[in-house]
Amino acid sequence: MFMAAFLRASRKSLLSFCGIQFSHGQHSSLNCSKFICQFSRTHASEATQKSPFESNILRILRNEIEYQSDYAPPHPPVTQFNTFMVEDRPGEQWITLRRKFGSDEHIKIEATMFDGSITVPKSSDENIGEDVRLHISVLVDIWKGQGNEFLEFVCSAWPNSLEIQKVYILRNDGSPAQPYMVPNVKDLNSGFRDGLNEFLKTRGINDELSSFLHEFMMNKDRTEAIEWLRKIQSFIEN
């Protein structure tokens, strides 16, 4: 409302000025044009000028983007890990890995970005304190041919280990194949747990994969953070 009133008042003053010039001779049209150009330049400059608060935010954003890009610059995400094809999802919180095993078995892995952590004692006897171990949630879906059921493993990926939490038998629509409360794998017989781990290891789903996911997500986290900062900067600048 204030801006509209300001513009109306400015236009009224401008027309009044032009009218006075028209009444004083043949150069009035040129004088009016010069005034309009000067008026437009002045107020266009005022419209694009940032407040001290916005200017300070932009300065901080530029410094942070420069620091993040120089201190630990992210690299282009890899597209393959061993026999898995890796599909990054820019702007999203997870990635997908795919591969075939044997003649008709399909494997799809979906992994989140870091979604939790635990503290553990430092491994060195000389250091007193705790280390933080970041956690990644992993879903492993395995199916054969055009079958209407698949196995789903719910896993935890730690920096140097992969742990199976639960195993489901699901239909293609994601519903359970049978109404059974699935137990935690850690509560099952150790021989059965070892069998499940070996089943995944033969398909390349192991501790090495877990380490790769942590390295990939560290890089993705930096990439996403820098892109987020750039979007905020662009919004404030424009």
N, C-alpha and C positions, 0 to 999 in steps of 0.2 A: 504494500500500500504506500509506504514511504517513497519507494523508488518510482512508482507510477506518478505520484504527485510531484516528485522532483523533476521527472521528465516533462510533465505537462507544463510546469512552471518554466522550465528551461526553454521549451519550444515557444511559449508565449513571449518570453524575453527576446528570443532570437527573431521572431517575426516582427516584434515591435522595433527591434534594432534595424532590421532590413527595411521596414516601412519608413523610418526616419531617413535612411540613406537614399531611398528612392525619391524623397522629396527635395533632395539637395543637389541633383545634377546627374550628368550622364554616366559617371563612374560608379554609381550606387550599386549596380548589379555585380561588378567585380569586387567591390568591398564586401558585399554580403557573402559572396562565394568564399572569399578569403576567411571570413569569420566562421563560416560553417566548417571549413576544413580544420581550422584551428580548434574549434569547439569539439569536433569529432576526435581529433588526435588526443586532446587533453583528457577527455572522459574515457576513451578506449584504454589509455595508459592507466587511469585510476581503476578501471574495471579489472585489469589483469594483475595489478599490483597485489602481492600477498601481504597478509597481516604479519606482524612480528612473530606471532605464535605459529602460523603456517610455515613461515620461512625457517623457523627453528626446527620444526618437525622435518622439513625437507632436508635440512642440513644433516640432521641425525640419521635420517634414512640413507642418504648418500654415503655417509661415513660407514654405516653398518654394512651396506651392500659391498662397498669397497673392501672392508675388513674381511667379510665372509668369503669374498671371491679371491682374496690374496692369501689369507691365512690357511684355509683348507679348501681350495677350489674343487668343486665337484667335477667329475669326469662323465662323459657320455655313458649311459647305462649299457651294460653288456646285454646281448640278445641270446646268449647260449651259455649253459653251464653243463659240462659233460654231455650227456645225451638229452638234456632238457632244453627246450626252446623257452626263452624267458620273455614274457610280455609285460612291459612296464605300463602303468596307468597314470600318466602325468596328472597331477591335481587330485588324485584319489589316494586312499589309505592302504592299498594292497596291490599285490602283483600276482600274476598267474604263470605257472610253469606247466608244460605239457610234453609228453613223450609217448611212444608206443613201446610195449614190451612183448617180445615174442611176435606171433603172427596176428593175434586178434585182441590183445589186451591194451587198454587205453588208461593212461594215468594223467590226472589233472591235480595240480597242487595250487592252492590259494593261500597266500601268506600276508598277514597284516604288517603294517609298520609297528614300531615298538609300542606295546600296549600295557606294559607293566614292568616291574623290577623287584628284585630282592637284594638284601645286603648279606654278604658273606665275609668271614674273616680273611684278611690279606694272606696270600699264600706264602710270603716271605717271613721267616722268623724275625728278621731285623725290623720289620715294619709293624707298627701298632696301629690298629684301626680296622676299617672295613672297606671292601670293594662292592661296587654295585654291578649286579648282573641283569642285563636287560632281557626282556621276554618278548617273543614273537609267537602269535597264535597261527597254527598251520592246520589246514584241512587237506587231506589226501583222499581223492576219489579214484577208485579203481573199478573198471567194468570190462566185460568181454563182449566183443562183437556188437550185436544189436539187442543184447539182453535187457530185460526190463527191471533189473535190480543191480545195485552196485554196493561195494564196500566203502565206507567212509571212516577214515581214521582221524580223530581229533588229537592233535599233537601240540607239545610245547617245544619251541626251538630256543635253546640257550646258546650262549656264545660258542660253546664247544661240545654240545650234546643235544640229541633229539629224544624226547620222551613221549611215548604213546599214553594218552589219557583215557580215551574211550574208543570203541569200535562199534559202528552201526551197520546194519543191513537195511538199505533204503531202496524204495522204488524210484523210478525216473522222475516222479513228481515231487520227490523229497520226503514223502511220508514213510514211516517205518514199515518194513515188510511184515513185522509181527509185533503185537502189543507186549513188549517185554522191556522192563526197566534195565537198561544196560549198566552193568557194574563198572566201577573204576578198574582199569587194567592193573593198577598197582595192588589191588586186593585179590588178584587171581593167582593161581599157582605159578611159581617162578618158571617152571618148565614151559608153561603156556605163554608167559610173557616173552621168554627167550625166542619161542617160535614165531610170535608176531613180529618181534624186532628183526629176526632173520628174514622173514617174508618181505619186509620193507627194504632191508639192506640189499637184497639181491636185485631190487628194482632201482637202486641208486638213491634211496631215501634214507640218509644216515647222518652221522655227525658232521661229515664233510659238507653236506648240503646245508646243515644248520649254520656252520661257520660262514658259508657263502651268503646265506640270507642276511646275516648280521652285517657283513661288509656291504652288501647291496643296499640295505636299508639305511645304513649310515650315510652313504652317498646320496640316496634318494631324499633323506631328511634334509641335507644341506641344499640340494637342488630345489626342493619345494619351499624351503624357508626363504631362499634368495628370490624366487619367483613371486612369493607372497609379498615380500618387501617392495619389489618393483611394481606390483599392481597397486599397492597403497600409494607409492610415490607418484605413479601416473595419475591416479584419481585426484590427489591433492593438487598436482601441477595443472591439470586440465579443469 
